[in-house]
Amino acid sequence: MRITLPSGTLAEIDTSVKSPSMGLVISPDIFSLRPLFTDMVARLAQEWNMAVCAVEPFPGRTLGADIEARMSAVASLDDAAHLRDLHEAADALETTRLGLMGFCMGGMYCFKSAVSERFARIVSFYGMIRVPANWQSPTQGEPLLYLSQGDATKVMAIIGTKDPYTPSDDVDALRATGCHVVEYQGAEHGFAHDAARPAHLPAQAADAFARTRSWLEGQPIHQ
């Protein structure tokens, strides 16, 4: 179901599970809320027994499918406003325990959300560890700084070793914050959450989502 958060930002929510184990907020990739995330919200609600809400990252804008237009728009996003929207989505779930999961650009905001006390556990799928040069602006803080100022130990990062957005030096800096890093050898950017992508790796994606659920629920993580 589509809802409007108090800020005016659109979100997709599923609270149909009668006794959810926890609430899960999803921060989508650069292509925003779309059928992929509508389906993900509904599927994870049922399969993981959670209340789930995905938040539109570009509220009030019509950017279309052009990646360049979206890339250009990221610098104008505001960290404080985005974290506010994630918190409002958490409020809408009305659960005691809350987790956060995000992909690509949304994964970058997961790193930044390490400063938030609202989320017990956080999972970033191939989030940018440093803000790319063309995204930098006064309203875009560095993920590593947020991690150092918050609780990086509650964050798990899903990383592909062939992802140009997460080079090895950045991954080393990420580990140094205390973030739990899981690397998938030979995986490229976006390998897990969208089966339509050429980079999709079904077996690795299934493993990454299994680890994600365990991490969010506070269970021991298998190696």
ChimeraX attribute file (.defattr): number of C-alpha atoms within 10 A of each C-alpha:
attribute: neighborCount
match mode: 1-to-1
recipient: residues
	/A:1	11
	/A:2	13
	/A:3	15
	/A:4	15
	/A:5	18
	/A:6	12
	/A:7	11
	/A:8	11
	/A:9	18
	/A:10	21
	/A:11	25
	/A:12	25
	/A:13	25
	/A:14	20
	/A:15	22
	/A:16	14
	/A:17	14
	/A:18	9
	/A:19	11
	/A:20	20
	/A:21	17
	/A:22	20
	/A:23	26
	/A:24	29
	/A:25	29
	/A:26	28
	/A:27	29
	/A:28	23
	/A:29	21
	/A:30	19
	/A:31	18
	/A:32	22
	/A:33	19
	/A:34	12
	/A:35	9
	/A:36	14
	/A:37	21
	/A:38	18
	/A:39	12
	/A:40	19
	/A:41	24
	/A:42	20
	/A:43	15
	/A:44	16
	/A:45	24
	/A:46	17
	/A:47	8
	/A:48	16
	/A:49	18
	/A:50	27
	/A:51	29
	/A:52	32
	/A:53	31
	/A:54	28
	/A:55	28
	/A:56	24
	/A:57	26
	/A:58	20
	/A:59	16
	/A:60	10
	/A:61	9
	/A:62	8
	/A:63	14
	/A:64	10
	/A:65	11
	/A:66	9
	/A:67	12
	/A:68	9
	/A:69	11
	/A:70	17
	/A:71	14
	/A:72	11
	/A:73	16
	/A:74	19
	/A:75	18
	/A:76	14
	/A:77	18
	/A:78	15
	/A:79	17
	/A:80	13
	/A:81	13
	/A:82	21
	/A:83	17
	/A:84	14
	/A:85	24
	/A:86	29
	/A:87	18
	/A:88	20
	/A:89	28
	/A:90	26
	/A:91	16
	/A:92	20
	/A:93	22
	/A:94	14
	/A:95	17
	/A:96	14
	/A:97	18
	/A:98	25
	/A:99	23
	/A:100	29
	/A:101	27
	/A:102	25
	/A:103	25
	/A:104	22
	/A:105	23
	/A:106	26
	/A:107	28
	/A:108	25
	/A:109	30
	/A:110	32
	/A:111	32
	/A:112	26
	/A:113	26
	/A:114	28
	/A:115	18
	/A:116	16
	/A:117	12
	/A:118	17
	/A:119	24
	/A:120	19
	/A:121	24
	/A:122	27
	/A:123	29
	/A:124	27
	/A:125	30
	/A:126	28
	/A:127	27
	/A:128	28
	/A:129	25
	/A:130	21
	/A:131	19
	/A:132	11
	/A:133	8
	/A:134	11
	/A:135	16
	/A:136	16
	/A:137	14
	/A:138	10
	/A:139	15
	/A:140	18
	/A:141	17
	/A:142	19
	/A:143	23
	/A:144	23
	/A:145	16
	/A:146	20
	/A:147	24
	/A:148	17
	/A:149	14
	/A:150	18
	/A:151	20
	/A:152	25
	/A:153	15
	/A:154	20
	/A:155	27
	/A:156	25
	/A:157	28
	/A:158	23
	/A:159	28
	/A:160	24
	/A:161	19
	/A:162	16
	/A:163	17
	/A:164	12
	/A:165	20
	/A:166	21
	/A:167	16
	/A:168	13
	/A:169	8
	/A:170	15
	/A:171	19
	/A:172	12
	/A:173	14
	/A:174	23
	/A:175	15
	/A:176	13
	/A:177	19
	/A:178	16
	/A:179	23
	/A:180	17
	/A:181	17
	/A:182	16
	/A:183	15
	/A:184	17
	/A:185	11
	/A:186	11
	/A:187	19
	/A:188	21
	/A:189	21
	/A:190	23
	/A:191	25
	/A:192	26
	/A:193	22
	/A:194	16
	/A:195	14
	/A:196	9
	/A:197	12
	/A:198	10
	/A:199	14
	/A:200	18
	/A:201	18
	/A:202	14
	/A:203	9
	/A:204	16
	/A:205	20
	/A:206	13
	/A:207	12
	/A:208	22
	/A:209	16
	/A:210	13
	/A:211	21
	/A:212	23
	/A:213	17
	/A:214	14
	/A:215	22
	/A:216	24
	/A:217	17
	/A:218	12
	/A:219	11
	/A:220	9
	/A:221	11
	/A:222	8
	/A:223	5
